[in-house]
Amino acid sequence: MNTMTHQSSALAMAPEGQAIAPQNRPSMGILNPTNLAEAMEMAKLLADSSIVPKDFVGKPGNVLVAVQWGAELGLAPLQAMQSIAVINGRPSIWGDAMLALVQGSGVLESIDEVIREDGQIATCTIRRRGQANPVVRQFTMDEAKKAGLVGKAGPWQQYPRRMLQLRARGFALRDAFADVLRGVAIAEEVRDTPVMRDVTPEEGVIEGPATASAKVRNKIAEKKAPAVTLSDVKDRIAAAKTEDELQKVGADCTKLSGDEKAEARKAYSDRLAALKTPAEEPKAGTSLTDLIQNTDKGIRRELTNGAPYKATLDFYGTELAQILEGAPDEHAAMMAEYEQIAAERDGADA
């Protein structure tokens, strides 16, 4: 019995006996700066435009970094701004754009992506020209649960099979084509990586003001600030619903001393571990109405956040196909609205 479901397959062949040509640099069109001053001027012009993704509006520095990064990868300036996402301060590239770069490199022989029928394992098999052994990478639902992904609101609840596929794809592409991708991360993975910071200092670390004036200011602030008690700190730790809320309490743990400080640190660590524990996976809705609502919500969020129009629709392709079959009128109305959102966002037809 066949237990695997094919998700996608792509080929990029070069004529036998011929050397693979290096990846061409993109044409810059009219955006062709010859020095840093001209590049900064171009970045300011694009940042002031209303048709660029919102992550770059008013941020010429981000524009300049994205364009330079794109040039090193083989993306034209505007393609780079559409394909590169800045997540947690780190530039990364969407999974479909990563695959496009590898396909355009001329060294990809084949890629085969499959998901087991029970939706628990995704496998990506890549063959690179000139290499005898394929690169095979998997990502499992058990790994997603251990990483705390399954209980997160968003695509991991609504489209877990697609997310497994992209994780396996990202691992395989980066391992097989490090020379093409030059260390760039896949956006779908970076988006799921939380920024965690435990603000409670290690025992024995002494922190103090560097100047006499700073000491005076701190003493005045301490007199004005209400006294911190162990009971208050523990209550606030227990009430924290997110890691961000917990981090705000962590600073007050350092204001305690002796056994009270140790007890507060223990409560903090226990609560942090509890917040990191994945929640039980909710049962997905089975009705067509649920499918339409979840798909519509996801697509609107991605488009609003600046994701490429075509890549977003491809990402939700399976769900849109089901909606088209079960509710064609609703599908047509949704597509018209998405085109309008993209057109208004980018200042051009989607």
VEXDREN-2710 file (C-alpha; in Angstrom, 1 decimal):
% VEXDREN-2710
k/r/px/py/pz
1/MET/0.0/0.0/0.0
2/ASN/1.4/3.4/-0.9
3/THR/1.8/5.4/2.3
4/MET/3.4/8.5/0.7
5/THR/1.7/11.4/-1.0
6/HIS/3.7/13.5/-3.5
7/GLN/3.5/17.2/-2.9
8/SER/5.7/18.6/-5.6
9/SER/8.4/17.7/-8.1
10/ALA/10.8/19.9/-10.1
11/LEU/13.6/19.3/-12.6
12/ALA/16.5/21.6/-13.7
13/MET/18.6/19.8/-16.3
14/ALA/21.7/20.9/-18.1
15/PRO/22.9/19.2/-21.4
16/GLU/25.0/16.1/-20.8
17/GLY/28.8/16.7/-21.2
18/GLN/28.5/20.5/-20.8
19/ALA/29.8/22.5/-17.9
20/ILE/27.3/24.2/-15.6
21/ALA/27.4/27.9/-16.1
22/PRO/27.7/30.0/-13.0
23/GLN/24.5/31.8/-11.9
24/ASN/24.0/35.1/-13.7
25/ARG/23.8/38.3/-11.8
26/PRO/20.4/39.9/-12.1
27/SER/19.8/42.9/-14.4
28/MET/19.5/46.0/-12.2
29/GLY/17.4/47.9/-14.8
30/ILE/17.4/51.6/-14.0
31/LEU/18.4/50.7/-10.4
32/ASN/22.1/50.6/-11.1
33/PRO/24.1/52.4/-8.4
34/THR/27.8/52.7/-9.0
35/ASN/28.9/53.8/-5.4
36/LEU/27.6/53.8/-1.9
37/ALA/26.1/57.3/-2.2
38/GLU/24.0/56.3/-5.2
39/ALA/23.0/53.1/-3.5
40/MET/21.8/55.0/-0.4
41/GLU/19.9/57.4/-2.6
42/MET/18.2/54.5/-4.3
43/ALA/17.3/52.9/-0.9
44/LYS/15.7/56.2/0.2
45/LEU/13.7/56.4/-3.0
46/LEU/12.4/52.9/-2.6
47/ALA/11.7/53.3/1.1
48/ASP/9.6/56.4/0.4
49/SER/7.5/54.5/-2.1
50/SER/4.1/53.1/-1.1
51/ILE/4.4/50.0/-3.3
52/VAL/7.2/48.2/-1.5
53/PRO/6.4/45.6/1.2
54/LYS/5.6/47.3/4.5
55/ASP/8.8/46.0/6.2
56/PHE/10.7/48.4/4.0
57/VAL/8.5/51.4/4.0
58/GLY/10.4/54.3/5.7
59/LYS/13.4/52.0/6.3
60/PRO/16.1/52.8/3.7
61/GLY/18.7/50.8/5.8
62/ASN/16.6/47.6/5.4
63/VAL/16.1/48.3/1.7
64/LEU/19.9/48.7/1.2
65/VAL/20.7/45.4/3.1
66/ALA/17.9/43.5/1.3
67/VAL/19.0/44.7/-2.2
68/GLN/22.7/43.9/-1.5
69/TRP/21.7/40.5/-0.1
70/GLY/19.6/39.8/-3.1
71/ALA/22.4/40.8/-5.5
72/GLU/24.7/38.3/-3.8
73/LEU/22.1/35.6/-4.2
74/GLY/21.1/36.4/-7.7
75/LEU/17.9/38.5/-7.2
76/ALA/17.2/41.8/-8.8
77/PRO/16.4/44.7/-6.4
78/LEU/12.6/44.5/-6.5
79/GLN/12.7/40.7/-6.5
80/ALA/14.8/40.8/-3.4
81/MET/12.4/43.1/-1.6
82/GLN/9.5/40.8/-2.4
83/SER/11.4/37.5/-1.6
84/ILE/13.4/38.6/1.5
85/ALA/11.6/38.8/4.8
86/VAL/13.1/40.5/7.9
87/ILE/12.0/38.4/10.9
88/ASN/13.3/39.1/14.4
89/GLY/15.9/41.4/12.8
90/ARG/17.3/38.6/10.6
91/PRO/16.9/38.6/6.8
92/SER/15.6/35.3/5.5
93/ILE/14.0/34.1/2.2
94/TRP/10.6/32.5/1.6
95/GLY/10.7/28.8/0.8
96/ASP/9.4/29.1/-2.8
97/ALA/12.0/31.8/-3.5
98/MET/14.7/29.6/-2.1
99/LEU/13.7/26.7/-4.3
100/ALA/13.6/29.1/-7.3
101/LEU/17.2/30.2/-6.7
102/VAL/18.3/26.6/-6.6
103/GLN/16.4/25.7/-9.7
104/GLY/17.9/28.7/-11.5
105/SER/21.5/27.8/-10.5
106/GLY/21.7/25.0/-13.1
107/VAL/23.1/22.4/-10.6
108/LEU/19.8/20.9/-9.4
109/GLU/19.0/17.6/-11.1
110/SER/15.8/16.8/-9.3
111/ILE/13.7/17.4/-6.2
112/ASP/11.1/15.1/-4.8
113/GLU/8.9/16.1/-1.8
114/VAL/6.5/13.6/-0.2
115/ILE/4.3/13.6/2.9
116/ARG/3.2/10.3/4.5
117/GLU/-0.6/9.8/4.2
118/ASP/-1.0/10.1/8.0
119/GLY/0.6/13.5/7.8
120/GLN/3.3/12.7/10.4
121/ILE/6.5/12.8/8.3
122/ALA/7.6/15.0/5.3
123/THR/10.6/13.9/3.2
124/CYS/12.5/15.9/0.7
125/THR/15.0/14.1/-1.6
126/ILE/17.3/16.2/-3.7
127/ARG/19.8/15.2/-6.4
128/ARG/22.6/17.5/-7.3
129/ARG/24.3/17.2/-10.7
130/GLY/27.7/15.7/-10.3
131/GLN/27.0/14.0/-7.0
132/ALA/26.2/10.3/-6.8
133/ASN/24.3/10.3/-3.6
134/PRO/21.0/12.2/-3.0
135/VAL/20.5/14.5/0.0
136/VAL/17.4/13.2/2.0
137/ARG/16.0/15.2/4.8
138/GLN/12.9/14.7/6.9
139/PHE/10.8/16.6/9.4
140/THR/8.3/14.9/11.6
141/MET/5.3/15.9/13.6
142/ASP/7.0/14.6/16.8
143/GLU/9.8/17.0/16.1
144/ALA/7.3/19.8/15.6
145/LYS/5.7/19.0/18.9
146/LYS/9.0/19.0/20.8
147/ALA/9.8/22.4/19.3
148/GLY/6.5/23.8/20.5
149/LEU/5.2/24.4/17.0
150/VAL/2.0/22.3/16.9
151/GLY/0.2/24.3/19.6
152/LYS/1.0/27.7/18.1
153/ALA/-1.8/29.7/16.5
154/GLY/-1.4/30.1/12.7
155/PRO/-0.2/27.9/9.9
156/TRP/0.9/25.1/12.2
157/GLN/-2.7/24.5/13.4
158/GLN/-4.3/25.2/10.0
159/TYR/-1.9/23.6/7.5
160/PRO/0.5/21.3/9.4
161/ARG/1.3/19.2/6.3
162/ARG/2.4/22.2/4.3
163/MET/4.6/23.4/7.2
164/LEU/6.2/20.0/7.5
165/GLN/7.0/20.0/3.8
166/LEU/8.6/23.5/4.0
167/ARG/10.8/22.5/7.0
168/ALA/12.1/19.3/5.2
169/ARG/12.6/21.4/2.1
170/GLY/14.6/24.0/3.9
171/PHE/16.9/21.5/5.6
172/ALA/17.6/19.7/2.3
173/LEU/18.2/22.8/0.2
174/ARG/20.5/24.4/2.7
175/ASP/22.5/21.2/3.1
176/ALA/22.8/20.4/-0.6
177/PHE/23.3/24.0/-2.0
178/ALA/25.2/26.0/0.6
179/ASP/27.2/27.5/-2.2
180/VAL/24.1/28.8/-4.0
181/LEU/22.2/30.0/-0.9
182/ARG/25.3/31.3/0.9
183/GLY/23.9/30.7/4.4
184/VAL/20.5/32.4/3.9
185/ALA/17.8/31.0/6.2
186/ILE/14.3/29.9/5.1
187/ALA/11.7/32.4/6.4
188/GLU/9.1/29.8/7.4
189/GLU/11.6/28.4/9.9
190/VAL/12.9/31.7/11.2
191/ARG/9.3/32.8/11.7
192/ASP/8.7/29.9/14.1
193/THR/11.9/30.6/16.1
194/PRO/11.0/32.7/19.2
195/VAL/13.2/35.4/20.6
196/MET/13.8/34.2/24.1
197/ARG/15.7/36.1/26.8
198/ASP/15.9/35.1/30.5
199/VAL/16.5/38.4/32.2
200/THR/17.3/36.9/35.7
201/PRO/21.0/37.2/36.2
202/GLU/23.3/34.4/37.3
203/GLU/24.0/34.1/41.0
204/GLY/27.0/36.1/42.1
205/VAL/26.8/38.6/39.3
206/ILE/27.2/42.1/40.8
207/GLU/25.7/44.9/38.7
208/GLY/26.2/48.5/39.7
209/PRO/26.3/52.1/38.3
210/ALA/29.5/53.2/36.6
211/THR/29.5/56.8/37.9
212/ALA/28.8/58.7/41.1
213/SER/25.9/60.6/39.4
214/ALA/24.3/57.3/38.4
215/LYS/24.5/56.0/41.9
216/VAL/22.6/59.1/43.1
217/ARG/20.0/58.7/40.5
218/ASN/19.5/55.1/41.3
219/LYS/19.1/55.8/45.0
220/ILE/16.5/58.5/44.4
221/ALA/14.6/56.0/42.1
222/GLU/14.8/53.3/44.7
223/LYS/13.2/55.6/47.3
224/LYS/10.4/56.6/45.0
225/ALA/9.7/53.0/43.7
226/PRO/7.5/50.8/45.8
227/ALA/9.2/48.0/47.7
228/VAL/9.3/44.6/45.9
229/THR/8.0/41.7/48.0
230/LEU/8.4/38.0/47.4
231/SER/4.6/37.5/47.5
232/ASP/4.0/40.1/44.8
233/VAL/6.7/38.7/42.5
234/LYS/5.4/35.2/42.8
235/ASP/1.8/36.3/42.1
236/ARG/2.9/38.1/39.0
237/ILE/5.0/35.2/37.8
238/ALA/2.0/32.8/38.2
239/ALA/-0.3/35.3/36.4
240/ALA/2.1/35.6/33.4
241/LYS/0.4/34.2/30.3
242/THR/3.3/34.7/27.8
243/GLU/7.1/34.8/27.9
244/ASP/7.1/38.5/27.3
245/GLU/4.9/39.1/30.4
246/LEU/7.2/36.8/32.4
247/GLN/10.3/38.7/31.3
248/LYS/8.9/41.9/32.7
249/VAL/8.6/40.3/36.1
250/GLY/12.2/38.9/35.9
251/ALA/13.8/42.2/36.5
252/ASP/12.1/42.4/40.0
253/CYS/13.5/39.0/40.9
254/THR/17.0/40.7/41.2
255/LYS/15.7/43.2/43.8
256/LEU/15.1/40.4/46.3
257/SER/17.9/38.9/48.3
258/GLY/18.9/35.6/50.0
259/ASP/16.4/32.8/50.2
260/GLU/13.6/35.0/48.8
261/LYS/15.7/35.7/45.6
262/ALA/16.3/31.9/45.2
263/GLU/12.6/31.1/45.7
264/ALA/11.6/33.8/43.1
265/ARG/14.2/32.4/40.6
266/LYS/12.8/28.9/41.1
267/ALA/9.2/30.1/40.5
268/TYR/10.4/32.0/37.4
269/SER/12.2/29.0/35.9
270/ASP/9.2/26.7/36.6
271/ARG/6.8/29.2/34.9
272/LEU/9.1/29.7/31.9
273/ALA/9.3/25.9/31.4
274/ALA/5.5/25.7/31.6
275/LEU/5.1/28.4/29.0
276/LYS/7.5/26.6/26.7
277/THR/5.5/23.3/26.9
278/PRO/3.4/22.9/23.8
279/ALA/-0.3/23.1/24.3
280/GLU/-2.5/20.2/23.3
281/GLU/-3.2/20.3/19.6
282/PRO/-6.7/21.5/19.0
283/LYS/-9.1/19.6/16.9
284/ALA/-9.3/21.1/13.4
285/GLY/-12.7/22.0/12.1
286/THR/-14.0/19.7/9.4
287/SER/-16.7/21.8/7.8
288/LEU/-16.3/23.8/4.6
289/THR/-17.2/26.9/6.5
290/ASP/-14.3/26.3/8.9
291/LEU/-12.0/25.7/5.9
292/ILE/-13.1/28.9/4.2
293/GLN/-12.7/31.0/7.4
294/ASN/-9.3/29.6/8.3
295/THR/-7.9/29.9/4.8
296/ASP/-9.3/33.4/4.3
297/LYS/-7.8/34.5/7.6
298/GLY/-4.4/33.1/6.8
299/ILE/-4.2/34.6/3.3
300/ARG/-5.2/38.0/4.4
301/ARG/-2.7/38.0/7.2
302/GLU/0.2/36.9/4.9
303/LEU/-0.7/39.5/2.2
304/THR/-1.1/42.2/4.8
305/ASN/2.3/41.3/6.2
306/GLY/3.9/41.8/2.8
307/ALA/4.2/38.2/1.6
308/PRO/4.4/37.8/-2.3
309/TYR/1.0/37.4/-3.8
310/LYS/1.7/34.3/-6.0
311/ALA/3.7/32.6/-3.3
312/THR/0.9/33.1/-0.8
313/LEU/-1.7/31.6/-3.1
314/ASP/0.6/28.7/-3.9
315/PHE/1.2/28.1/-0.1
316/TYR/-2.6/27.8/0.3
317/GLY/-3.1/26.0/-3.0
318/THR/-4.6/22.8/-1.5
319/GLU/-7.2/24.6/0.6
320/LEU/-8.2/27.0/-2.2
321/ALA/-8.7/24.0/-4.5
322/GLN/-11.1/22.4/-1.9
323/ILE/-13.0/25.7/-1.6
324/LEU/-13.2/26.0/-5.4
325/GLU/-14.8/22.5/-5.6
326/GLY/-17.2/23.0/-2.7
327/ALA/-18.1/26.7/-2.9
328/PRO/-17.1/28.1/-6.3
329/ASP/-18.9/31.4/-5.8
330/GLU/-17.2/32.0/-2.4
331/HIS/-13.9/31.1/-4.0
332/ALA/-14.4/33.7/-6.8
333/ALA/-15.2/36.4/-4.2
334/MET/-12.2/35.5/-2.1
335/MET/-9.8/35.7/-5.1
336/ALA/-11.2/39.1/-6.1
337/GLU/-10.6/40.4/-2.6
338/TYR/-7.0/39.1/-2.5
339/GLU/-6.2/40.7/-5.8
340/GLN/-7.6/44.0/-4.5
341/ILE/-5.5/43.7/-1.3
342/ALA/-2.3/43.0/-3.3
343/ALA/-3.1/45.8/-5.7
344/GLU/-3.7/48.4/-3.0
345/ARG/-0.6/47.2/-1.1
346/ASP/1.8/47.1/-4.1
347/GLY/0.3/49.9/-6.1
348/ALA/-0.1/47.6/-9.1
349/ASP/-2.3/44.8/-10.4
350/ALA/-1.7/41.6/-8.5
END
